[in-house]
Structures are given as C-alpha cells and as structure tokens.
Amino acid sequence: MIQKDIELITIDDLQELKINSVGESKTLEYKKELNLTKDQDKKEFLADFSAFANTSGGDLIYGITEKSGIPEVLEGMKIDNIDTLKQQIDNILRDCIEPRVTGYFIKKI
C-alpha cells in the first residue's frame, strides 16, 4: 500500500513504484486496464476489491503493466469521464457486495 494519503498521491509516486521495483503484495496490486463491460470483468474487479476490503485494505492501481508483480510500464488509461466511471464503480459495489463497503476512494492521476 502506498504510505500516503490518497489525495496527495501524484504521478511521481507511481513512477517511484516503478523505479524502486515495488512489487505487488497483500496491499498493493497493479492492473493494466479496468474493464467493467462484461460480467467476467466485473467479477474480477469485485474479487480484487473484496480481497482488500476483507483484509487490511490496499491499493488497486490501474494503468500499470507488470511482470511477475513488478511494475514495468506506466501506460495509463483513457477515461472519457471520470465521474461516470466512479458512478459505475459505486453502482457495482453497491449492487454486488454485501455488507456494503464504505471508505474506499477513487482518484484519477
């Protein structure tokens, strides 16, 4: 997990993860992309999210290509409307996870 308030995280922090070869862990996971169109995509997202929610929390970082859990390329993701994406995630979490999870944050960097 990034040891910084989410509001303060910048692209430089993500670059540091790559430079320092910070690997995935129980509290940090890298994903190349976020797809929420197919049921299987939603199930994968929910599995990743609920794994962190059921433990000590963590950071899911999208837009990073990893190899053996080590970040290789910060590709980023094209997001047309961050508010629409946040709403979609909120809806999926509200409709698919019981009990309801609170205290998560989504930030575009």
URBELNOR-V699891 format. One record per pair of residues at least 24 apart in sequence whose ideal C-beta (glycine too) atoms are under 10 Angstrom apart, sorted by sequence separation. I is the first residue (numbers start at 1). J is the second residue. D is the distance in Angstrom with one decimal. If there is no record, write none. Layout:
[[I;J;D] [I;J;D]]
This chain:
[[1;25;7.8] [3;27;10.0] [28;52;9.4] [82;106;8.0] [1;26;8.8] [2;27;9.0] [26;51;8.6] [27;52;7.1] [82;107;9.0] [83;108;9.8] [1;27;3.7] [2;28;7.3] [26;52;8.5] [34;60;8.6] [82;108;4.7] [1;28;5.6] [35;62;9.9] [27;55;7.7] [34;62;4.6] [26;55;6.5] [27;56;6.3] [29;58;6.9] [30;59;9.3] [31;60;6.4] [33;62;6.5] [34;63;8.2] [79;108;6.5] [26;56;7.5] [27;57;6.6] [28;58;5.9] [29;59;7.3] [30;60;8.3] [31;61;7.0] [32;62;7.6] [33;63;7.3] [26;57;9.8] [27;58;3.6] [28;59;5.3] [29;60;5.3] [30;61;5.4] [31;62;4.8] [32;63;7.3] [33;64;9.8] [77;108;9.1] [26;58;6.9] [27;59;6.8] [28;60;8.5] [29;61;7.1] [30;62;8.1] [31;63;7.8] [32;64;6.9] [33;65;9.4] [76;108;9.8] [25;58;7.9] [28;61;7.4] [29;62;9.5] [30;63;8.7] [31;64;7.1] [32;65;5.0] [76;109;8.6] [24;58;9.7] [25;59;9.7] [30;64;4.2] [31;65;9.2] [32;66;7.8] [29;64;9.5] [30;65;7.6] [31;66;8.3] [74;109;9.6] [30;66;4.2] [24;61;9.6] [29;66;8.7] [30;67;9.9] [30;69;7.6] [29;69;8.6] [30;70;8.6] [32;72;10.0] [49;89;8.7] [53;93;9.0] [28;69;9.1] [30;71;5.5] [32;73;8.7] [17;59;9.7] [24;66;6.8] [30;72;9.0] [33;75;8.4] [23;66;8.4] [28;71;9.7] [32;75;6.8] [33;76;10.0] [34;77;6.5] [49;92;8.8] [50;93;9.1] [54;97;9.9] [17;61;7.8] [24;68;8.9] [25;69;8.2] [30;74;9.5] [33;77;6.0] [45;89;8.0] [49;93;6.9] [53;97;7.3] [60;104;9.5] [62;106;9.9] [23;68;7.9] [24;69;3.8] [32;77;8.5] [33;78;9.6] [34;79;8.7] [63;108;9.8] [18;64;7.7] [23;69;4.5] [24;70;7.9] [31;77;9.3] [42;88;9.7] [46;92;7.0] [50;96;9.0] [53;99;9.9] [57;103;8.3] [59;105;9.8] [60;106;9.6] [62;108;9.9] [63;109;8.4] [14;61;6.9] [17;64;7.8] [18;65;10.0] [22;69;9.5] [23;70;5.2] [24;71;8.7] [45;92;7.1] [46;93;7.7] [49;96;9.4] [50;97;6.0] [54;101;9.3] [57;104;8.6] [62;109;9.9] [13;61;9.9] [18;66;9.5] [21;69;9.6] [22;70;7.8] [23;71;8.3] [45;93;9.1] [49;97;7.5] [53;101;4.8] [61;109;8.7] [14;63;8.5] [17;66;10.0] [21;70;5.1] [22;71;7.0] [36;85;8.2] [52;101;9.4] [53;102;9.6] [9;59;8.7] [14;64;7.2] [20;70;9.9] [21;71;7.5] [42;92;5.8] [46;96;5.5] [53;103;9.0] [1;52;8.9] [20;71;9.3] [21;72;9.5] [34;85;7.8] [37;88;9.8] [45;96;9.3] [46;97;6.6] [50;101;7.7] [53;104;7.5] [9;61;9.4] [18;70;8.4] [19;71;9.1] [36;88;5.9] [49;101;7.6] [52;104;8.6] [6;59;8.2] [17;70;9.3] [18;71;4.4] [36;89;7.4] [42;95;9.7] [43;96;8.7] [17;71;5.4] [18;72;7.3] [34;88;9.8] [42;96;7.2] [1;56;8.1] [4;59;9.9] [16;71;10.0] [18;73;7.9] [34;89;8.5] [36;91;9.7] [49;104;7.7] [1;57;6.7] [2;58;9.4] [15;71;9.3] [18;74;6.1] [36;92;6.5] [1;58;5.2] [2;59;5.4] [14;71;8.0] [17;74;8.5] [1;59;5.2] [2;61;8.3] [15;74;6.7] [14;74;5.7] [14;76;9.5] [11;74;7.7] [11;76;9.0] [14;109;6.5] [9;105;9.9] [13;109;8.2] [12;109;9.7] [6;104;9.6] [7;105;8.1] [9;107;6.7] [11;109;5.6] [6;105;4.8] [8;107;9.9] [10;109;6.6] [5;105;9.4] [6;106;8.8] [7;107;7.4] [9;109;6.4] [6;107;5.4] [6;109;9.6]]
